[in-house]
Amino acid sequence: MDKRSLLAIAVTFMVLILWQTLYLGPKQEKKTAEIDRKEEYARLDSLAGQEARGVGKKEVKSYRVGVTGGGVEKSEAEKAGEKSNFFDAEDAAEKVTLKVTTEVMEITLRSMGGEIGGVKLFNYRTETGEPVELIPEGKRGGVAVELKKGERTETFGGANFSVTVDGGRIDADRRINLVKGKEKVVILFRSEIGKGDYLEKRFVFFREGYEYSFSLKIDREGSVKEADRYAVAWNCGLAVTEENEKWDKQGFASLGKVGGEFYKEGLGHFDDGKHEEQSGQVLWAGARTKYFLSALIEDNPSSATLELRGNEEDSKVGYAIVYPFRGDPRKVEHSYRGYIGPLDMDELEKFDVGLEQSVDLGWLRFLSVFALKSMMFFRRFIPNYGWIIILMSVITKIVFYRLTHKSFKSMKDMQKLQPKIKELQNKYKDNKEELNKRTMKLYKEAGVNPLGGCLPLIFQMPVFIALFGALRNTIELRNAPFMLWINDLSSPDALFNFGFTVPFLGDSFHLLPILMGGAMVLQSKLGGSPAGGSAPPGQTKMMTTMMPILFTFMFYGMPSGLVLYWIVNNILTILQQYYAHRQSEKEDAQIEGAQTG
């Protein structure tokens, strides 16, 4: 088998391996925080620990709440409604549920724990047409507060907070509608958590957008001084929102930014329920699904520990920002900007803290961002993303037109050299070194590049990978229809369901990859073999048969938008190839006529 055939095979399998790797979601390598930031935090935390040990010598009853991947797992005592050792909260008169309705979402808050217990997004729908609910049913712990001492972690989830709305005390359930003229609402949860100890959680929601404000105050005069750390956490996880649960969970991740470093761990990383820690100046922390995000951005970042939390068994991801009680403070205050909504690049960029890195765009992020921005630009004029993808395929073909044209000419020239190459192979069949030398000399004298036939594929691969990153996880393409049976460009097209699972094919028939494979076969029939015409007939036939099969299976489970792009690319290549061959035949005829004349 000659070098060009080997190169074509290598390129094909390289594409396959890269694609499978991207499809399974590459796990980002763990990064280590800078030594100077760690040393500074260790110094501050050591001081806090010394202060805490000075006031925490009395024996405390055993009451352990183990921290697992996605949040805080409550002990049997807490499940029975017992109070925490750190605090003895006085129950408010009534348990209250608030529902805040804005232009884009409905947020449910409860006086028990003073936490977010539900988030419905009006602009995003499930398969049944209902608004997407981001918090799993029956879960709580959205923006929870934790106290820690050593390995012990306790929450305020069992405390019933008093509630005020815009300064007025609330003792019954209430719905609050934010409309024009009422641009925001201020909700304050307050609890006395011991003699001289108070906790306040203040939420501000706005009529427009997915941003909210959150602030925390702790008055620490009594038993709370036993704790050496405190945390703000997202313990309820995030719900599966997509019909294809497997695809959705592939996007689940806990993430955050510490100093200048971005950290991310996917759901599969938390198979043992343990969390990951990164210490330094925590800018923000978040948890995401394939299309949605919950995040907290601290207004005045300080040294803390980012905890990336998850639990693969429970399909739960969460986070926590953990602070030491430095210098035995009597009062603690923190304020944040919160975000809970879609992974929308434009919305996230407004925070100016790198929150847009939450959108998973793959390895070639800068190209994927460019592709995504281009699609969003064309969306201003073209209402259908399917036609936008077709337009981008046309643009890509125009950009690579000359390179592709040269590759066709190179393949044609290689075919013309076949008789001479065959002579060299017969003459030097026992001397491989001399055969290679003579073959390369022949290529040089004829002005032929033996790699020319493969260059278009090699140079288009970065564009292809970038489009894959832009198409598979962007909220803009979620449930975006094209035409006929293609009703979601971010998912594989399903012409019909089998009613059972077929190995390698799943439970539905995808037509677009089959059409793409057919287009590749037609392209090879017109003379576009991967080996560029330099391989023996048997090898050429094998390659022209295997490549369409490999690509069909490789694309079978890919987003229909990506397959649509590649089909259009193949069709345009076939047209260009036909034109190039006709032009080459005319040139050959003219040369032959000049020679005979």
C-alpha positions in Angstrom: 0.0 0.0 0.0 1.5 3.3 -1.0 2.0 6.3 1.2 -1.0 8.3 0.0 -3.3 5.4 0.8 -1.8 5.1 4.3 -2.2 8.8 4.8 -5.9 8.7 3.7 -6.5 5.8 6.2 -4.7 7.6 8.9 -6.7 10.8 8.4 -9.9 8.9 8.4 -9.2 7.1 11.7 -7.8 10.3 13.2 -11.1 12.0 12.4 -13.0 9.0 13.9 -11.0 9.0 17.1 -11.2 12.8 17.5 -14.9 12.7 16.9 -15.5 9.9 19.4 -13.4 11.8 22.0 -15.4 15.0 21.4 -18.7 13.2 21.5 -17.9 11.6 24.8 -16.9 14.9 26.2 -13.2 15.4 27.0 -12.5 15.8 30.6 -10.5 18.9 31.3 -7.2 18.3 33.0 -7.1 19.4 36.6 -5.3 22.7 37.1 -3.5 23.7 40.2 -4.0 27.1 41.8 -0.9 29.3 42.0 1.4 28.6 44.9 1.3 32.2 46.2 -2.5 32.2 46.3 -2.5 28.9 48.2 0.1 30.1 50.7 -1.9 33.2 51.3 -5.1 31.3 51.8 -3.4 28.7 54.0 -2.1 31.6 56.2 -5.5 33.1 56.6 -7.2 29.8 57.2 -4.7 28.8 59.8 -5.4 32.0 61.6 -9.1 31.3 61.4 -8.6 27.8 62.7 -6.6 29.0 65.7 -9.3 31.5 66.6 -12.0 28.9 66.3 -10.2 26.4 68.5 -9.9 29.0 71.1 -13.6 29.3 71.6 -14.7 25.8 70.6 -13.3 23.6 73.4 -16.6 22.4 74.9 -17.9 19.0 73.9 -20.4 19.0 71.1 -23.0 16.3 70.5 -22.4 14.0 67.6 -24.4 15.3 64.7 -22.8 14.7 61.4 -24.0 15.6 58.0 -21.8 14.1 55.3 -21.0 16.2 52.2 -21.6 14.1 49.1 -21.2 15.0 45.5 -24.1 17.2 44.6 -24.9 18.7 48.0 -25.4 18.0 51.7 -26.8 14.6 52.6 -28.9 15.1 55.8 -28.6 12.8 58.8 -31.5 10.9 60.3 -31.7 13.5 63.1 -32.2 16.3 60.6 -34.7 14.3 58.7 -36.7 14.0 61.9 -36.7 17.7 62.2 -34.1 18.1 65.0 -32.1 21.3 65.3 -28.4 21.7 64.4 -25.8 21.8 67.1 -24.4 25.1 65.8 -27.8 26.9 66.0 -31.1 26.7 67.7 -33.3 28.6 65.3 -36.7 29.8 66.6 -39.4 28.8 64.1 -41.3 31.6 62.5 -45.0 31.7 63.1 -46.0 30.2 59.7 -44.3 28.3 57.0 -44.4 30.5 53.9 -44.0 29.9 50.2 -43.4 32.7 47.8 -43.7 32.6 44.0 -42.1 35.5 42.1 -43.1 35.9 38.5 -40.9 37.9 36.1 -41.1 38.3 32.4 -38.9 35.3 31.8 -39.3 33.0 34.8 -41.1 32.0 38.0 -39.0 31.5 41.1 -40.3 29.6 44.2 -38.8 30.4 47.6 -39.7 28.9 50.9 -39.3 30.1 54.5 -38.0 26.7 55.5 -34.3 27.2 54.9 -34.8 30.5 53.1 -33.9 28.8 49.9 -34.8 28.7 46.2 -37.0 25.6 45.6 -38.1 26.0 42.0 -37.3 27.9 38.8 -39.5 27.7 35.7 -38.3 29.4 32.5 -41.2 30.6 30.3 -39.1 31.0 27.1 -37.9 27.3 27.1 -40.3 24.4 26.8 -40.2 20.7 27.4 -41.4 18.1 24.8 -44.9 18.4 26.3 -44.9 22.2 25.9 -44.5 22.9 29.6 -42.0 25.6 30.9 -38.7 24.1 31.7 -38.2 23.5 35.5 -34.6 23.7 36.5 -34.8 22.3 40.0 -35.5 18.6 40.5 -38.9 17.7 42.0 -38.8 17.5 45.8 -35.3 18.9 46.1 -34.3 22.0 48.1 -31.0 23.8 48.8 -30.9 26.5 46.1 -28.5 29.1 47.5 -28.1 27.3 50.8 -26.0 28.4 53.8 -23.7 25.9 55.6 -21.7 26.0 58.8 -18.6 23.8 59.1 -16.3 22.6 61.8 -13.6 20.2 60.8 -15.2 17.6 58.7 -18.7 18.4 60.0 -21.2 20.3 57.8 -24.5 21.5 58.9 -27.2 23.5 57.2 -30.1 25.8 58.0 -32.5 23.8 55.9 -34.5 22.8 59.0 -34.9 26.4 60.2 -38.1 28.3 59.4 -37.2 31.9 58.6 -39.3 35.0 59.1 -40.1 36.6 55.7 -40.4 40.3 54.7 -41.3 41.5 51.2 -40.3 45.0 50.4 -40.1 45.7 54.1 -43.5 44.2 55.1 -43.8 41.1 57.2 -45.4 38.1 55.4 -47.1 35.3 57.3 -49.0 33.5 54.4 -48.2 32.2 50.9 -48.0 34.9 48.3 -47.5 35.4 44.6 -45.5 38.4 43.5 -45.8 39.6 39.9 -43.2 41.9 38.5 -44.6 44.0 35.7 -44.0 47.5 34.3 -44.2 49.9 37.2 -42.9 47.2 39.6 -39.4 46.5 38.4 -38.0 44.5 41.4 -38.9 42.9 44.7 -36.7 42.6 47.8 -37.2 39.4 49.9 -35.5 39.1 53.3 -35.3 35.9 55.2 -34.2 36.2 58.8 -33.7 33.8 61.6 -32.3 33.9 65.2 -30.0 30.9 65.2 -29.1 31.1 68.8 -28.7 33.7 71.6 -27.0 36.6 69.9 -26.7 34.8 66.5 -28.7 35.8 63.5 -28.7 34.9 59.8 -30.1 37.1 57.1 -30.5 36.1 53.4 -31.6 38.8 51.1 -32.8 38.2 47.5 -33.6 40.8 44.9 -35.4 39.7 41.7 -35.9 41.9 38.7 -38.7 42.2 36.1 -36.3 41.6 33.2 -33.6 39.0 32.7 -32.2 36.0 34.5 -30.0 37.9 37.0 -30.8 38.3 40.6 -29.0 39.7 43.7 -28.2 37.8 46.9 -26.6 38.9 50.1 -25.7 37.1 53.3 -25.3 38.4 56.8 -24.3 36.4 59.9 -24.2 37.9 63.4 -21.9 35.6 65.3 -22.0 36.2 69.0 -23.1 32.9 70.5 -22.7 29.2 69.7 -22.1 29.9 66.0 -18.6 30.8 67.1 -17.9 27.1 67.3 -17.9 26.9 63.6 -14.6 27.7 61.8 -16.0 28.0 58.3 -19.2 28.9 56.4 -20.3 28.4 52.9 -22.9 29.5 50.3 -23.9 26.5 48.2 -26.1 25.1 45.5 -27.3 21.8 47.0 -30.4 20.9 45.1 -28.7 20.0 41.8 -30.3 20.7 38.4 -33.0 18.8 36.6 -32.8 16.9 33.4 -34.8 19.0 30.9 -34.3 17.2 27.6 -36.1 14.2 26.1 -32.7 12.5 25.4 -31.6 12.2 29.0 -28.3 10.7 28.1 -27.3 13.6 25.9 -28.5 16.1 28.6 -26.4 14.5 31.3 -23.3 14.6 29.2 -23.4 18.4 29.7 -23.8 18.2 33.5 -20.8 19.8 35.2 -19.7 21.7 38.3 -17.5 24.6 37.4 -16.1 27.9 38.6 -13.3 30.4 38.3 -10.5 30.9 40.9 -8.1 33.8 40.1 -7.5 33.5 36.4 -8.1 29.7 36.2 -11.3 28.1 35.0 -12.2 24.7 36.5 -14.7 22.2 35.4 -15.6 18.6 36.3 -18.3 16.7 34.5 -20.9 14.4 36.2 -18.8 11.3 35.4 -16.0 12.6 37.6 -18.1 12.3 40.7 -18.6 8.5 40.6 -17.3 8.3 44.2 -19.3 11.2 45.6 -16.3 13.2 46.6 -15.9 16.9 45.7 -12.9 18.7 44.3 -11.4 21.8 45.9 -9.6 24.8 44.5 -8.4 27.6 46.8 -7.7 31.2 46.0 -9.7 34.2 45.0 -13.1 32.7 44.0 -14.7 34.9 41.3 -17.7 32.7 40.6 -19.1 29.2 41.0 -21.7 27.4 39.0 -23.5 24.2 38.0 -24.8 23.5 34.5 -26.7 21.1 32.4 -26.4 20.8 28.6 -28.3 24.1 28.1 -28.9 25.8 31.5 -26.8 27.3 34.3 -27.0 28.3 38.0 -24.1 30.5 39.1 -23.1 33.0 41.9 -20.6 35.8 41.2 -19.2 37.5 44.3 -19.2 41.3 44.2 -16.0 41.6 46.1 -14.0 38.4 45.6 -12.0 37.2 48.5 -9.8 34.2 49.4 -12.0 31.2 49.7 -12.3 27.6 48.6 -14.3 26.6 45.5 -15.9 23.2 46.0 -17.0 21.4 42.8 -19.7 19.0 43.9 -21.4 16.1 42.2 -22.9 12.7 42.6 -23.1 10.5 39.4 -25.5 8.0 41.0 -28.0 10.8 41.7 -27.3 12.7 38.5 -26.6 15.8 40.7 -24.1 18.6 40.3 -23.6 21.6 42.6 -21.1 23.9 44.1 -20.1 25.8 47.2 -17.9 28.8 48.1 -16.4 28.1 51.5 -14.9 30.9 53.7 -13.0 30.7 57.0 -14.1 32.9 59.9 -11.0 35.0 59.8 -10.0 36.6 63.1 -13.1 35.5 64.9 -15.4 38.1 63.3 -18.7 39.1 65.1 -20.4 40.0 61.8 -20.0 38.5 58.3 -21.3 40.0 55.1 -21.1 38.9 51.5 -23.0 40.0 48.4 -23.4 38.3 45.0 -24.9 38.6 41.6 -26.8 35.4 40.8 -27.7 33.9 37.4 -30.1 31.1 36.7 -31.1 30.6 33.1 -30.0 29.5 29.7 -26.4 29.1 28.6 -26.7 32.2 26.4 -23.3 33.5 25.3 -24.4 37.1 25.0 -26.1 37.1 28.4 -23.1 35.5 30.2 -20.6 37.9 28.6 -22.4 40.8 30.2 -21.1 39.8 33.7 -17.5 40.3 32.4 -16.0 37.6 34.7 -15.6 34.8 32.2 -19.0 33.3 32.9 -19.3 32.6 29.2 -16.7 29.8 29.6 -19.6 27.8 31.1 -20.7 27.2 27.5 -18.9 24.0 26.3 -17.6 24.7 22.8 -15.0 22.0 22.6 -11.2 22.2 22.0 -11.2 24.8 19.3 -13.2 27.3 21.3 -12.1 30.4 19.5 -13.2 29.0 16.2 -16.5 27.7 17.7 -17.2 31.1 19.2 -16.6 32.7 15.8 -19.0 30.1 14.2 -21.6 30.7 16.9 -21.4 34.5 16.5 -21.7 34.2 12.8 -24.9 32.1 13.1 -26.3 34.6 15.5 -25.5 37.4 13.1 -27.2 35.7 10.2 -30.2 35.0 12.5 -31.0 38.7 12.2 -31.9 38.2 8.6 -32.7 34.5 8.2 -35.4 33.1 10.6 -34.4 29.5 10.2 -31.1 28.0 11.6 -31.2 25.2 9.0 -30.8 27.7 6.1 -28.1 29.5 8.1 -26.2 26.2 8.4 -26.6 25.7 4.6 -25.3 29.3 4.1 -22.3 28.6 6.3 -21.5 25.5 4.4 -21.6 27.5 1.1 -19.3 30.1 2.6 -16.9 27.5 3.8 -16.8 25.9 0.3 -16.1 29.3 -1.2 -13.2 29.9 1.2 -11.7 26.5 0.4 -12.6 26.6 -3.3 -9.1 27.2 -4.7 -7.6 24.6 -2.4 -10.2 22.0 -3.3 -9.8 22.8 -7.0 -6.0 22.3 -6.8 -6.6 18.9 -5.0 -8.8 17.8 -7.9 -6.2 18.8 -10.4 -3.6 17.0 -8.3 -5.7 13.8 -8.2 -6.2 14.0 -12.0 -2.4 14.5 -12.5 -1.8 11.5 -10.3 -4.1 9.4 -12.4 -2.1 10.4 -15.5 1.1 9.3 -13.8 -0.2 5.8 -13.0 1.4 4.0 -16.0 4.8 5.4 -15.2 4.4 4.7 -11.5 3.4 1.1 -12.4 6.6 0.8 -14.5 8.7 2.0 -11.5 7.0 -0.4 -9.2 7.7 -3.4 -11.5 11.3 -2.2 -12.1 12.3 -1.6 -8.5 10.0 -4.0 -6.7 13.0 -5.4 -4.8 14.5 -2.0 -3.9 12.0 0.0 -1.9 14.5 2.9 -1.2 15.2 3.4 -4.9 11.5 3.1 -5.8 10.7 5.9 -3.3 13.5 8.0 -4.7 12.4 7.5 -8.3 8.7 8.0 -7.5 9.4 11.3 -5.7 11.6 12.5 -8.6 8.7 11.6 -11.0 6.3 13.7 -8.8 8.7 16.6 -8.8 9.3 16.6 -12.6 5.5 16.4 -13.2 4.8 19.2 -10.7 2.5 16.9 -8.6 2.0 17.1 -4.9 1.3 13.6 -3.6 -0.5 15.0 -0.5 -2.7 17.4 -2.6 -5.7 15.1 -2.6 -5.9 15.0 1.2 -5.3 18.7 2.0 -8.9 19.9 1.7 -10.0 17.3 4.3 -7.1 18.2 6.6 -7.6 21.9 6.4 -11.4 21.7 6.8 -11.2 19.5 10.0 -10.7 22.5 12.3 -13.8 24.2 10.8 -15.7 21.0 11.2 -14.7 20.5 14.8 -15.5 24.1 15.6 -19.0 23.7 14.1 -19.5 20.6 16.1 -18.7 22.6 19.3 -21.0 25.4 18.2 -23.9 23.1 17.3 -24.0 20.5 20.0 -24.4 22.6 23.2 -25.7 26.0 22.2 -29.1 27.1 23.5 -29.9 28.9 20.3 -30.2 25.6 18.5 -32.2 23.8 21.2 -35.4 22.5 19.6 -34.7 24.6 16.5 -36.6 23.1 13.6 -35.5 23.1 9.9 -38.1 21.4 7.7 -40.0 18.1 7.2 -39.0 15.6 9.8 -36.0 17.6 11.1 -37.4 19.3 14.2 -34.3 19.8 16.3 -31.0 20.8 14.7 -29.2 20.1 18.0 -30.2 16.4 18.1 -30.0 13.5 15.6 -32.8 13.6 13.0 -35.3 10.8 13.7 -37.5 9.8 10.7 -39.2 7.1 12.7 -38.7 5.0 15.8 -38.0 1.3 15.7 -39.9 0.6 18.9 -36.8 -1.3 20.1 -33.0 -0.8 20.3 -30.8 -1.8 17.4 -27.0 -2.2 18.0 -25.0 0.9 16.8 -28.2 2.6 15.6 -30.2 3.1 18.8 -34.0 3.2 18.8 -34.7 5.5 15.8 -33.8 5.7 12.1 -31.7 8.7 11.1 -32.0 9.5 7.4 -29.6 12.4 7.1 -26.4 10.3 7.8 -27.6 7.8 5.2 -28.0 10.6 2.6 -24.6 11.9 3.5 -23.0 8.4 3.0 -24.7 8.2 -0.4 -23.3 11.6 -1.3 -19.8 10.4 -0.4 -20.2 7.3 -2.6 -21.3 9.5 -5.5 -18.3 11.7 -4.9 -15.9 8.8 -5.0 -17.5 7.5 -8.2 -16.7 10.8 -9.9 -13.0 10.2 -9.1 -12.6 11.6 -5.6 -11.0 8.6 -4.0 -9.1 9.3 -0.8 -5.9 8.0 -2.3 -6.1 10.5 -5.0 -5.9 7.9 -7.7 -2.4 6.7 -6.8 -3.4 3.5 -5.1 -3.9 0.2 -6.9 -7.5 -0.5 -8.0 -8.2 -3.0 -5.2 -7.1 -0.5 -2.5 -8.9 2.4 -4.1 -12.1 0.4 -4.2 -11.7 -0.6 -0.5 -11.1 3.1 0.5 -14.0 4.4 -1.6 -16.3 1.8 0.1 -15.0 2.0 3.6 -14.8 5.8 4.0 -18.6 6.4 3.4 -19.4 3.5 5.7 -17.1 4.8 8.5 -18.4 8.4 8.1 -22.1 7.2 8.1 -21.7 5.4 11.4 -19.6 8.2 12.8 -22.3 10.8 12.0 -25.3 8.6 12.8 -25.6 9.9 16.4 -24.5 13.5 15.7 -26.6 16.7 15.7 -28.7 16.9 12.5 -27.5 20.4 12.0 -23.9 19.1 11.6 -24.9 16.3 9.3 -26.8 18.9 7.2 -23.7 21.0 6.9 -21.6 18.0 5.7 -24.3 16.9 3.2 -24.4 20.3 1.6 -20.6 20.4 1.6 -20.5 17.0 -0.2 -23.0 18.1 -2.8 -21.1 21.3 -3.5 -17.9 19.3 -3.7 -19.5 16.9 -6.2 -20.6 19.9 -8.4 -17.1 21.4 -8.2 -15.5 18.1 -8.9 -17.7 17.6 -12.0 -16.8 21.1 -13.2 -13.1 20.5 -12.6 -13.2 17.2 -14.5 -15.0 18.8 -17.5 -12.4 21.6 -17.5 -9.6 19.1 -17.3 -11.0 17.1 -20.2 -11.2 20.3 -22.4 -7.6 21.1 -21.6 -6.5 17.6 -22.5 -8.5 17.7 -25.7 -6.9 21.1 -26.6 -3.4 19.7 -25.9 -4.1 16.5 -27.9 -5.4 18.6 -30.8 -2.3 20.8 -30.8 0.0 17.8 -30.8 -1.8 16.1 -33.7 -2.2 19.3 -35.6 
